[in-house]
Amino acid sequence: MRHKKRFLIALLVLAIFVLGIPSRTPLAHAAATACNPKCKIVILSPGSGGALNSNQAVGPTFLVAFYVNNFTLVQPGTVTTNYNTTVPGAGGIAAHNEGHIHVWVDGAYYTLWASASGIPMTLSPGTHAIRLDLVNDLHQTFSPGVNATTTVNVSDPTQSAASNAQTFSIGALAVSIITLILVAYIAFMRKPKTP
């Protein structure tokens, strides 16, 4: 009987936390809102989705350059009101235009980004899909979503080093053989007879 009471008390305390915390956190349970219709994000470089550089070949460490339009990038938690900054949207409905970027690689969350500078990335060799999502201050995606994608092919630095070493070895072997032939030719060349 005593264990039953403890279990019920623990269950009651847990229920209070589960039900009470979201009601004390502004908009923690709110649905995503619409971004201003002119909000957009564009990947400039690199990859198949790059507007300025569509070259997919990159090294293991590279920068994803992007451009946002009609959207202010801010660190999460810096909005001063309970709601994100809004601007007039279609039909007089307010729409959000402030937040940050969630970066996804191959469908898995990679990092959060709130700066207009490029996003430094380090990926393993192979083909990777990168997606940048604009989200509001509460990490909620907009409805409809505002995102951009690109695909990159990350080279294997050990493979290129091995390839360079092999090329160097073949070149050194060729130079050695040519040098040996020239030395042998000079050494065994018939000397002119002197009177």
KOLGUBA-820182 format. One record per residue: x, y, z of N, C-alpha, C in turn; residue in three letters. Coordinates in pm, whole numbers, plus 50000, padded with zeros to 5 digits. Layout:
<recs>
  n_px  n_py  n_pz ca_px ca_py ca_pz  c_px  c_py  c_pz res
     X     Y     Z     X     Y     Z     X     Y     Z ALA
...
</recs>
This chain:
<recs>
  n_px  n_py  n_pz ca_px ca_py ca_pz  c_px  c_py  c_pz res
 50082 49881 50000 50000 50000 50000 50087 50127 50000 MET
 50194 50120 50079 50284 50234 50090 50350 50264 49955 ARG
 50392 50162 49882 50455 50179 49751 50357 50237 49650 HIS
 50232 50199 49662 50129 50252 49572 50112 50402 49592 LYS
 50114 50447 49718 50100 50590 49746 50219 50668 49690 LYS
 50339 50616 49708 50459 50683 49655 50452 50692 49502 ARG
 50409 50582 49441 50396 50581 49296 50294 50684 49249 PHE
 50180 50693 49314 50077 50790 49277 50124 50933 49299 LEU
 50198 50959 49407 50252 51093 49432 50353 51130 49325 ILE
 50443 51037 49292 50542 51063 49187 50473 51088 49053 ALA
 50370 51012 49023 50295 51030 48899 50226 51166 48897 LEU
 50170 51209 49009 50104 51338 49020 50204 51453 49000 LEU
 50322 51444 49062 50426 51547 49046 50471 51554 48900 VAL
 50491 51440 48837 50530 51437 48696 50423 51500 48608 LEU
 50297 51471 48635 50187 51528 48557 50183 51680 48572 ALA
 50210 51730 48692 50211 51875 48713 50320 51940 48629 ILE
 50440 51880 48624 50548 51935 48543 50516 51928 48395 PHE
 50466 51816 48351 50436 51799 48209 50329 51897 48163 VAL
 50228 51918 48244 50120 52008 48206 50150 52154 48240 LEU
 50230 52178 48342 50254 52314 48388 50362 52388 48312 GLY
 50470 52321 48273 50582 52390 48208 50542 52452 48075 ILE
 50473 52381 47983 50437 52446 47858 50346 52567 47876 PRO
 50260 52566 47977 50170 52680 47996 50245 52802 48048 SER
 50363 52784 48110 50443 52896 48160 50544 52945 48056 ARG
 50565 52869 47949 50659 52907 47846 50582 52965 47729 THR
 50603 53096 47698 50527 53158 47589 50550 53088 47455 PRO
 50445 53053 47390 50446 52995 47256 50522 52864 47242 LEU
 50553 52796 47353 50627 52670 47342 50543 52564 47271 ALA
 50413 52577 47279 50327 52478 47215 50253 52536 47095 HIS
 50290 52656 47056 50221 52723 46945 50259 52659 46812 ALA
 50170 52667 46719 50197 52615 46584 50288 52711 46510 ALA
 50357 52661 46410 50444 52745 46329 50361 52849 46256 ALA
 50423 52964 46234 50355 53073 46167 50409 53090 46025 THR
 50347 53177 45952 50392 53203 45816 50502 53309 45817 ALA
 50600 53291 45732 50703 53392 45713 50648 53491 45611 CYS
 50697 53613 45616 50656 53711 45517 50669 53647 45379 ASN
 50574 53667 45290 50579 53601 45158 50708 53625 45081 PRO
 50779 53731 45112 50903 53758 45039 51026 53702 45111 LYS
 51009 53634 45224 51121 53569 45295 51175 53458 45206 CYS
 51308 53452 45196 51365 53338 45125 51511 53322 45163 LYS
 51560 53203 45138 51701 53171 45158 51751 53105 45031 ILE
 51871 53141 44988 51930 53087 44866 52073 53044 44899 VAL
 52110 52923 44859 52249 52878 44873 52325 52930 44753 ILE
 52433 53003 44778 52513 53060 44670 52622 52963 44624 LEU
 52681 52890 44719 52793 52802 44688 52813 52706 44804 SER
 52860 52589 44785 52887 52513 44663 52772 52418 44634 PRO
 52791 52333 44537 52700 52223 44510 52597 52246 44403 GLY
 52519 52142 44381 52419 52142 44274 52314 52250 44295 SER
 52290 52291 44419 52191 52395 44447 52252 52534 44454 GLY
 52382 52545 44431 52451 52674 44442 52413 52768 44330 GLY
 52365 52888 44364 52323 52985 44263 52443 53048 44193 ALA
 52557 53063 44262 52675 53124 44201 52784 53022 44166 LEU
 52791 52913 44242 52892 52811 44217 52827 52674 44230 ASN
 52804 52609 44117 52737 52480 44120 52835 52363 44121 SER
 52964 52393 44142 53064 52287 44149 53038 52203 44274 ASN
 53015 52074 44257 52981 51987 44368 53104 51935 44442 GLN
 53222 51939 44380 53343 51884 44440 53398 51980 44546 ALA
 53409 51930 44669 53465 52010 44779 53560 51922 44859 VAL
 53647 51988 44935 53733 51916 45029 53654 51883 45154 GLY
 53716 51815 45250 53644 51777 45372 53595 51897 45454 PRO
 53667 52009 45447 53626 52131 45518 53598 52238 45415 THR
 53479 52297 45421 53439 52397 45322 53337 52492 45384 PHE
 53302 52596 45311 53206 52697 45356 53082 52692 45268 LEU
 52964 52695 45330 52839 52706 45255 52799 52853 45258 VAL
 52805 52918 45142 52765 53058 45132 52617 53065 45099 ALA
 52545 53157 45163 52401 53168 45143 52360 53315 45147 PHE
 52235 53339 45109 52177 53473 45110 52035 53462 45162 TYR
 51999 53552 45256 51860 53557 45303 51799 53689 45259 VAL
 51673 53685 45222 51602 53804 45176 51481 53826 45265 ASN
 51463 53952 45311 51347 53993 45391 51337 53912 45520 ASN
 51453 53883 45580 51456 53804 45703 51578 53848 45783 PHE
 51563 53865 45914 51672 53906 46001 51719 53786 46082 THR
 51849 53757 46070 51906 53647 46147 51942 53696 46286 LEU
 51891 53626 46389 51922 53659 46529 51946 53530 46606 VAL
 52025 53540 46713 52046 53425 46801 51913 53386 46865 GLN
 51887 53259 46885 51763 53218 46952 51754 53281 47091 PRO
 51633 53318 47129 51611 53375 47261 51638 53524 47271 GLY
 51665 53591 47159 51694 53735 47165 51574 53822 47128 THR
 51462 53760 47087 51343 53839 47056 51290 53895 47187 VAL
 51262 54026 47190 51228 54093 47316 51082 54076 47356 THR
 50995 54033 47266 50854 54013 47301 50822 53866 47300 THR
 50700 53832 47338 50660 53692 47336 50644 53640 47194 ASN
 50636 53729 47098 50619 53692 46959 50736 53744 46879 TYR
 50770 53676 46773 50876 53725 46685 50833 53856 46622 ASN
 50931 53933 46579 50902 54056 46507 50817 54022 46386 THR
 50714 54100 46361 50626 54069 46248 50622 54186 46151 THR
 50587 54153 46031 50567 54253 45926 50435 54221 45859 VAL
 50371 54320 45796 50243 54293 45731 50259 54185 45624 PRO
 50171 54089 45626 50177 53981 45527 50062 53993 45429 GLY
 50038 53886 45356 49930 53885 45258 49796 53899 45329 ALA
 49709 53981 45279 49576 53998 45334 49574 54067 45469 GLY
 49682 54142 45502 49687 54213 45629 49722 54126 45748 GLY
 49751 53998 45726 49787 53908 45835 49935 53927 45866 ILE
 49967 53936 45994 50107 53954 46032 50186 53827 46006 ALA
 50308 53842 45959 50396 53728 45933 50532 53756 45994 ALA
 50599 53653 46041 50728 53666 46107 50840 53686 46007 HIS
 50943 53760 46048 51059 53778 45960 51189 53781 46039 ASN
 51193 53711 46152 51313 53711 46235 51334 53571 46292 GLU
 51459 53527 46293 51489 53395 46346 51631 53353 46313 GLY
 51652 53226 46285 51784 53174 46256 51772 53057 46157 HIS
 51883 52989 46133 51887 52880 46035 51918 52749 46105 ILE
 51843 52645 46072 51877 52509 46112 51944 52444 45992 HIS
 52062 52387 46014 52140 52323 45908 52125 52171 45922 VAL
 52088 52106 45810 52068 51962 45806 52164 51900 45704 TRP
 52222 51786 45738 52308 51712 45645 52254 51570 45635 VAL
 52219 51530 45516 52164 51396 45490 52044 51366 45580 ASP
 51960 51466 45602 51839 51449 45681 51859 51451 45831 GLY
 51983 51468 45877 52012 51474 46021 52052 51616 46059 ALA
 52007 51661 46176 52040 51795 46223 52192 51808 46237 TYR
 52249 51920 46187 52393 51943 46192 52429 52055 46288 TYR
 52367 52173 46271 52396 52286 46358 52292 52394 46342 THR
 52300 52494 46428 52216 52614 46423 52307 52728 46378 LEU
 52256 52819 46295 52339 52929 46245 52259 53058 46249 TRP
 52320 53165 46302 52249 53292 46314 52334 53408 46266 ALA
 52425 53383 46175 52513 53487 46122 52498 53491 45970 SER
 52519 53608 45913 52509 53621 45767 52633 53569 45696 ALA
 52738 53537 45773 52859 53483 45711 52837 53336 45674 SER
 52927 53283 45592 52914 53145 45547 52920 53046 45662 GLY
 52865 52929 45640 52859 52825 45741 52976 52729 45720 ILE
 53072 52723 45814 53183 52628 45799 53135 52487 45827 PRO
 53174 52394 45741 53132 52255 45758 53252 52163 45739 MET
 53252 52053 45811 53350 51946 45794 53272 51816 45782 THR
 53281 51754 45664 53204 51632 45637 53297 51519 45594 LEU
 53251 51398 45613 53326 51280 45571 53319 51268 45418 SER
 53415 51196 45358 53412 51179 45212 53283 51112 45166 PRO
 53237 51154 45049 53115 51099 44991 53021 51209 44947 GLY
 52902 51171 44902 52801 51266 44857 52707 51299 44972 THR
 52682 51428 44994 52598 51472 45105 52496 51575 45057 HIS
 52375 51564 45110 52269 51662 45084 52264 51758 45202 ALA
 52271 51888 45173 52269 51991 45277 52141 52073 45259 ILE
 52069 52095 45369 51947 52176 45365 51956 52284 45472 ARG
 51921 52408 45434 51916 52520 45527 51770 52559 45544 LEU
 51720 52556 45668 51581 52593 45698 51578 52722 45777 ASP
 51499 52820 45733 51474 52937 45816 51370 52898 45920 LEU
 51397 52933 46046 51304 52901 46156 51287 53025 46243 VAL
 51179 53028 46320 51156 53144 46407 51237 53131 46535 ASN
 51222 53228 46624 51300 53233 46747 51281 53111 46835 ASP
 51168 53043 46821 51138 52926 46903 51173 52796 46831 LEU
 51256 52804 46726 51303 52689 46648 51192 52622 46567 HIS
 51082 52691 46544 50972 52634 46467 50989 52667 46319 GLN
 50966 52567 46234 50972 52593 46091 50848 52673 46051 THR
 50862 52750 45947 50749 52829 45899 50657 52741 45816 PHE
 50535 52786 45802 50438 52713 45721 50384 52808 45615 SER
 50418 52791 45489 50502 52685 45432 50649 52706 45466 PRO
 50726 52598 45459 50868 52602 45493 50947 52692 45400 GLY
 51050 52755 45456 51141 52840 45378 51279 52775 45389 VAL
 51325 52710 45280 51452 52640 45287 51521 52637 45150 ASN
 51645 52592 45153 51724 52576 45030 51810 52451 45048 ALA
 51835 52379 44937 51915 52256 44944 52025 52258 44839 THR
 52127 52180 44866 52237 52162 44772 52297 52024 44797 THR
 52369 51973 44699 52438 51844 44713 52585 51866 44683 THR
 52672 51809 44768 52816 51822 44749 52880 51684 44748 VAL
 52993 51673 44679 53074 51551 44678 53205 51583 44750 ASN
 53220 51529 44869 53339 51556 44950 53448 51457 44909 VAL
 53565 51511 44873 53677 51426 44831 53747 51367 44953 SER
 53814 51256 44932 53890 51190 45038 54034 51240 45030 ASP
 54081 51316 45130 54217 51371 45123 54324 51263 45121 PRO
 54300 51147 45182 54401 51041 45180 54413 50981 45042 THR
 54300 50974 44969 54304 50922 44832 54384 51015 44742 GLN
 54361 51146 44755 54433 51240 44669 54581 51241 44706 SER
 54616 51224 44835 54755 51219 44876 54821 51093 44819 ALA
 54749 50981 44822 54802 50857 44767 54820 50869 44616 ALA
 54723 50933 44552 54732 50953 44407 54852 51041 44373 SER
 54872 51148 44451 54988 51236 44428 55118 51161 44450 ASN
 55124 51077 44553 55245 51000 44582 55273 50901 44468 ALA
 55168 50839 44417 55186 50744 44308 55236 50816 44183 GLN
 55178 50931 44153 55222 51009 44037 55368 51050 44053 THR
 55404 51094 44174 55542 51134 44200 55636 51016 44183 PHE
 55596 50898 44232 55681 50778 44222 55704 50739 44077 SER
 55601 50743 43996 55614 50710 43854 55706 50810 43784 ILE
 55689 50937 43818 55774 51042 43759 55919 51023 43800 GLY
 55944 50992 43928 56081 50971 43976 56143 50850 43908 ALA
 56063 50745 43888 56113 50624 43820 56151 50657 43675 LEU
 56067 50733 43606 56096 50771 43467 56224 50853 43459 ALA
 56241 50949 43548 56364 51032 43548 56486 50944 43576 VAL
 56474 50850 43669 56586 50760 43701 56626 50675 43581 SER
 56528 50622 43509 56557 50538 43391 56624 50620 43282 ILE
 56573 50739 43256 56633 50826 43153 56777 50861 43192 ILE
 56799 50892 43320 56933 50925 43366 57026 50806 43350 THR
 56981 50686 43382 57062 50565 43367 57099 50541 43222 LEU
 57004 50560 43132 57030 50541 42989 57133 50642 42940 ILE
 57120 50768 42981 57217 50871 42940 57357 50842 42994 LEU
 57366 50800 43119 57497 50767 43178 57558 50649 43105 VAL
 57478 50546 43077 57529 50428 43006 57573 50467 42865 ALA
 57499 50552 42799 57534 50595 42663 57667 50669 42665 TYR
 57682 50759 42760 57808 50837 42767 57924 50745 42805 ILE
 57902 50653 42898 58010 50566 42944 58056 50469 42836 ALA
 57964 50418 42757 58000 50319 42657 58012 50376 42516 PHE
 58003 50503 42506 58015 50566 42376 58158 50546 42326 MET
 58174 50519 42201 58305 50496 42144 58382 50627 42147 ARG
 58500 50613 42193 58586 50730 42199 58652 50747 42062 LYS
 58666 50869 42018 58733 50889 41889 58882 50849 41901 PRO
 58929 50789 41797 59070 50748 41797 59157 50869 41778 LYS
 59262 50872 41856 59356 50984 41844 59480 50937 41769 THR
 59538 51017 41677 59657 50971 41599 59781 50970 41676 PRO
</recs>
